[in-house]
Amino acid sequence: MRPKTNPGVIFAAAAYTLWGFFPIYFKALKAVPAPQVLAHRIVWAFLFLLGVLVVRREVGALRRLLTPRILVSYLGAGVLLAINWLAYVWGVAAGYIVETSLGYFINPLVSVVLGVLFLRERLRPWQWLPVGLAAVGVAYLTVEYGRLPWLALVLAFSFGLYGLLKKLAPLNALHGLTLETGSVFLPALGYLVAVEVTGQAAFGHGPAVQTLLLALTGVVTAVPLLLFAGGARRVPLTTLGLLQYIAPSLQFLLGVFVYGEPFGLTQLVGFSLIWLALAIFSAEGVLAQRRQNPVEAEALGDA
């Protein structure tokens, strides 16, 4: 009898696939300044998520959970998310899709390092090898480029720090994301009002498709996050760790084969070191999980 597919795998894979095609969406908005795209993304995402809370009658429940410590924590998460979104939107519009994909390739390894530094987690012996290989890959690209791949590093560390705060935060995904976008909602809205007053606004002052795409940034942002939340609760962490490479892989392929970004020998060597690091890291994680929890390992195989 054929084993049933875990629905969590479908949810998580769908989320990562949607994220993988994000360059197409934000490339269509390249005529809009990145700060305006970011502000629209925050404003519309918050309004969409708030609407979901209203429909589910959870606004009161969220309000009762709020404390000064939670508010400060989610403000920090909201600022990090805004930095990540701004860097990503700018990178896609400026023609650095390949470099943005690099950021999300190395993000899992950055998260491991942050866990060691801030959560006192200990690396298993074979986990040190991929961390070192990734560092060598970044160093090689830095030497060959003549500069740090700063866009990739900003994306990797901002999302890594965001994940660190989320790991320590007590709220569920819907409540948390609503609070994160809500914490930066007023500055984003104020900025949009300012550019409207000064005649620099793109919303409503360009092609109708552009205005529609800006208005839909909230839904486009929130839907994969909600799918991810639904998947993360249903699948082993090792499965989730392997699925997360769908997004940067698709972004990389789009950057090279659809948008024609350069990918020569220098990039190939640097990326290959990082891909090798990820392969070792993923294989070590799967093997360690099988040794520790045979039942969960069987679920991983069924997935």
N, C-alpha and C positions, 0 to 999 in steps of 0.2 A: 504493500500500500504506500502510495506516494505521500511523504510528510507534508503537512500543511505549511504554507508560508506564513511566517509571523507577520501580522498586520503592522507591527511596529517597524519592521524593516521597510515596508512599502511607504509608510509615513516619512521615515527618516531619509530614504532614498529620494523620495519626491522633493523633500526640502532641499537636499544638497543639489539635486538636478536643477531646481529653480534658481538657486544661488549660482550655479554654473553658467546659466544663461543670462545673468544680470548684465554682463557687458553689452549685450544687444540693446537692452532697455535703456541703460544710461548713456550709451553711445548715441542713441536717438535724441538725447537731451544735451549734446555737447555744445550747442549754441547758447545754452543757459549757463551763466556763471556758477561754478561749483557751490559757493556759499548759498546761493538761492535754491539750488536743488536740495542741498542739505536741509535748509530751513523748511522747505515744503515737505520733505520726507518726514521730518520730526512732527510738524503740525498735523499733517494728514494721518500719520500713523497713530498719534495720540488720539485724535478724534475717532478714528476707526476702532481702536482698542477700547476707548471709553464707551462707544456704542455697543460693543460686544458685552462689556460689563453691565450696561443698562439692560440689554436684552436678557442676560442671564441673572439679573437682579443680584449682582455681587458688589455693587458700589458701596453699600453700607458695610459689607463684610470687609472690604479693603480698608475703609476708613477706620474701622475698629482695630485693625492691625497696626496702624501707623504709630510710630514712636520717633522721638528725635534721632535716635541711633539708626533706625531703618531709613529715615528720610535722608540723612547724611550719606549713608552707604549707597543708596540708589541714586543720589545726586552724583556721586563719584562715578557710578556705573554709567549714568546718562551722559556725563562729560566724555568718558572714554569711548562710548558708543558713537557720539557725535564726531570725535576726532577720527575714529575708524571710518565712518561713513564719508566724511569730507575727503580724507586721503584717497579712498577708493573711487569716489565719483570723479575727483580731479584726475586721478591716474588713468581711468578709463577714457575720459574725454581728451586727455593729452596724448594718448597713444602709448600708454605703458601697461597694457593689459597683461603682458607676459610677466612684468615685474610685480604686478598686483597678485598674480597667481603664485609667484615665488613666496610672497608674504604668507599666504594661507598654506603653502606646503610646509614652511618651517614653523608655523604656529604651534603644532602639537609638541614639537621639541622645546620651543620657548616655554610652553605651559609646564613641561616637566621641570625645567630649570627654575621657574618661579615657584613651583611646589617645593623644591629643595630649599630655596632661599627663604620663603615666607611661611611654609607650613611644616617645615622640618621633615619633609618626606625623604626617604632614602632610596637612591637608585640601586637597582640590581646590577651586578657586574656588567652584564651584556647591554645594559641601557646606556652606559657611559660611551660605548663605541659610536652609536648613531649621533649622540649629542656632539661628540668630537668631530665626526665626519661633516655634520652640518656646519659647524664653525669653520672648518677648513674650506667648505664650499663657498661660504659667504666671504671669507678672507680672499679666496682666489678671485671671485667676481670683483671684489673691491680693488685688488691690485690691477686686474685687467681693464676694468672700467676707468680706473684712476679716481674713483669715488666710491663711497659706501652706497650699496643699494638701499638708500634711505627710505624710499617709498615702501619697499617690502618689509623693512624693519619696523617702520611706524605701524603698518598694518598688523604685523605679527605681534608686536609688544602691546599695542593698544588693545587688541582682541584678547591677548593672553592675560593682561591685567584685568580686563573686563570679566573674563572667565574666572579669575581668582576671586574677584568680588562676588560674583554670582555663586561660587562654591560656598562662600561664607554667609550668603544672604538667606533669609528664612522664607521668602514668599515664593509662590508657584510662578510658572513662566508667564501666564497672562497678567497676573497682578504685578509681577516684577517689571515686565516690559511696559505696562501702562504707567507705572510710577517713574520708570527711567525716562520715557519720552515726555511725561508730564513735568519732570523736574527741569527740562530744558525747553519746554513748550513756550513759555512767555518770552524768553530771549529770542527764540526763533520767530515767533509771531511779531515781536517788536521790530526785528530786522526786516521782515517782509513788508510791514507797514512803512518803514523808513524808505526802502527802495521804491515803493509805490509812490510815496509823496515826492521823492526826488526824480521821478520819471525814469527810473532804471529797472523797473520790474518787468519780468518776462511773462508772468502769469496774466493772461487776458490781453496781452499786447503783441502777440505774435501769432503764428499759425494755430488754428484750433486744435490740431493734433498735439502740439507742444503743450498747450494749456491742459488738455485732457491727460496727457502723460504725467504732468506735474501733479494733477489732482489725484491720480491713481498711485502715486508713489507710496502712500500710506498703506494701501491694500497690498501692493507688491512687496512692501517691507514686512508687513505683519503676517501674511499667510504662510510663507515658508517657516517663520519662527514658530507659529502655532503648530504646523505640521511636525516640526522638529521636536517640540515639547511633547506631542502625542507619541512620537516614535521613541524618544529617549527613555520614557517610562516603561517601555515594553521589550526592549532588547538589551542584551548584555553590553557592557561598556566596550568590550573588545570589538564587537560587531559595529558599534557606533564609531569606534576609532578607525576602522577600515573604510566605512562608508563615507567618512568626511573627506576623503581624497577625490570623491566624485567632482566636487565643486571646483577646486583649483585645476583639476585635469581638464575639465570642459573649458574653463577660462583660458587655460594655456593653449588649447587647440584652437579656440576662437581667435586668440591674439595672433597666432602664427599663420593659420590657414585661411581665416576669413578676413582679418584686417591687415594681414601682410606685415606684421611687426618683425624686425630682424631677429634671427636666431641662428647665430653662427657658431664657430668652434668654441669661442670663449664661453658663450651661454651654455652650450652643450656640456662642456666639462664641469662647469659650476653646478648646473642643474643635476647632472648625473651623480655627483657626489651627494647631493641632498636627496635625490631619489633613492640612492643606495642606502642612505641613512634611514629613510622612512621605511624601506623594505625590511631592514634589520630590526628596526624599532617595532614594526607591526608584527613580524614573525615572532620576536621575543615575547611580545605581549600575549599573543595567542597561545604560545607554548606554556607560558607562566600561568595563564588562566586555566588551561587544561590540567596542569599539575595541581592547582589549588582547588578547582571546582569541576569535577568530571561531569556533573549534571548540566551545569551552565555551558560547558564546552560542547556537550551533545546538542544543546539548543543552538549554539553557534553554527554547528555543522548543518542542522536542519534549516537554518536561515538561508 
